[in-house]
Amino acid sequence: MGTYYIPRNYRGESRILYIFTVKSLITTAIGAMIGSVFFFVLKSMNMTPVGLGIMAFFALIGFAVGAFKIPTIVAIPITKKIGGEPIGEIILRYAKFRKTRKMYVYTKEEK
């Protein structure tokens, strides 16, 4: 009898604390750093709880950018084109478009 290679599913092995992938952990940290600026400003005005709330809000926004994907909703035409793509990639693509004002789209021609 011969030996056979059984492919191993590596998906999900790069997760830290189950909900964080490396990408979402980095974007959460970036969001928390942006929120910490507001935290320190509000802390100097003795508004620490408000500053913590704002920092948590920015961290949550960073997590969403790194972890979530755009859902495909049939009733909304634009989600048919970008459905299933991560939010972070869409933001990067938009930033590149704003910088160069060029966009290349590949469409498969059907016969």
VENCORDA-V238243 format. One record per residue. N is the residue number from 1. RES is the residue in one small letter. PHI is phi as a letter, one per 40 degrees, with the letter a starting at -180 (NA if undefined). PSI is psi in radians with two decimals (none if undefined). Layout:
n=N res=RES phi=PHI psi=PSI
n=N res=RES phi=PHI psi=PSI
This chain:
n=1 res=m phi=NA psi=2.50
n=2 res=g phi=c psi=2.87
n=3 res=t phi=c psi=2.58
n=4 res=y phi=b psi=2.50
n=5 res=y phi=c psi=2.17
n=6 res=i phi=b psi=2.04
n=7 res=p phi=c psi=2.47
n=8 res=r phi=b psi=2.40
n=9 res=n phi=c psi=1.91
n=10 res=y phi=c psi=-0.06
n=11 res=r phi=c psi=2.30
n=12 res=g phi=g psi=-0.10
n=13 res=e phi=c psi=-0.20
n=14 res=s phi=c psi=0.36
n=15 res=r phi=c psi=2.45
n=16 res=i phi=b psi=2.22
n=17 res=l phi=f psi=0.63
n=18 res=y phi=g psi=-0.83
n=19 res=i phi=c psi=-0.32
n=20 res=f phi=c psi=2.15
n=21 res=t phi=c psi=3.02
n=22 res=v phi=c psi=-0.72
n=23 res=k phi=c psi=-0.79
n=24 res=s phi=c psi=-0.54
n=25 res=l phi=c psi=-0.72
n=26 res=i phi=c psi=-0.78
n=27 res=t phi=c psi=-0.54
n=28 res=t phi=c psi=-0.74
n=29 res=a phi=c psi=-0.70
n=30 res=i phi=c psi=-0.75
n=31 res=g phi=c psi=-0.70
n=32 res=a phi=c psi=-0.62
n=33 res=m phi=c psi=-0.71
n=34 res=i phi=c psi=-0.74
n=35 res=g phi=c psi=-0.47
n=36 res=s phi=c psi=-0.45
n=37 res=v phi=c psi=-0.82
n=38 res=f phi=c psi=-0.65
n=39 res=f phi=d psi=-0.84
n=40 res=f phi=c psi=-0.62
n=41 res=v phi=c psi=-0.79
n=42 res=l phi=c psi=-0.49
n=43 res=k phi=c psi=-0.62
n=44 res=s phi=c psi=-0.36
n=45 res=m phi=b psi=0.30
n=46 res=n phi=f psi=0.70
n=47 res=m phi=b psi=0.90
n=48 res=t phi=d psi=-0.79
n=49 res=p phi=c psi=-0.64
n=50 res=v phi=c psi=-0.71
n=51 res=g phi=c psi=-0.70
n=52 res=l phi=c psi=-0.68
n=53 res=g phi=c psi=-0.74
n=54 res=i phi=c psi=-0.68
n=55 res=m phi=c psi=-0.71
n=56 res=a phi=c psi=-0.64
n=57 res=f phi=c psi=-0.81
n=58 res=f phi=c psi=-0.62
n=59 res=a phi=c psi=-0.67
n=60 res=l phi=c psi=-0.70
n=61 res=i phi=c psi=-0.76
n=62 res=g phi=c psi=-0.71
n=63 res=f phi=c psi=-0.74
n=64 res=a phi=c psi=-0.70
n=65 res=v phi=c psi=-0.66
n=66 res=g phi=c psi=-0.43
n=67 res=a phi=b psi=-0.58
n=68 res=f phi=c psi=2.72
n=69 res=k phi=b psi=2.72
n=70 res=i phi=c psi=2.22
n=71 res=p phi=c psi=2.68
n=72 res=t phi=c psi=1.95
n=73 res=i phi=b psi=2.09
n=74 res=v phi=c psi=-0.58
n=75 res=a phi=c psi=-0.35
n=76 res=i phi=b psi=2.00
n=77 res=p phi=c psi=-0.63
n=78 res=i phi=c psi=-0.48
n=79 res=t phi=c psi=-0.29
n=80 res=k phi=c psi=-0.58
n=81 res=k phi=c psi=-0.64
n=82 res=i phi=b psi=0.13
n=83 res=g phi=c psi=2.34
n=84 res=g phi=g psi=-0.08
n=85 res=e phi=c psi=2.50
n=86 res=p phi=c psi=2.55
n=87 res=i phi=c psi=-0.66
n=88 res=g phi=c psi=-0.72
n=89 res=e phi=c psi=-0.63
n=90 res=i phi=c psi=-0.70
n=91 res=i phi=c psi=-0.74
n=92 res=l phi=c psi=-0.72
n=93 res=r phi=c psi=-0.68
n=94 res=y phi=c psi=-0.70
n=95 res=a phi=c psi=-0.70
n=96 res=k phi=c psi=-0.67
n=97 res=f phi=c psi=-0.75
n=98 res=r phi=c psi=-0.56
n=99 res=k phi=c psi=-0.78
n=100 res=t phi=b psi=-0.35
n=101 res=r phi=f psi=0.43
n=102 res=k phi=b psi=2.47
n=103 res=m phi=a psi=2.23
n=104 res=y phi=b psi=2.21
n=105 res=v phi=b psi=2.27
n=106 res=y phi=b psi=2.15
n=107 res=t phi=b psi=2.31
n=108 res=k phi=c psi=2.16
n=109 res=e phi=c psi=2.29
n=110 res=e phi=b psi=2.48
n=111 res=k phi=b psi=none
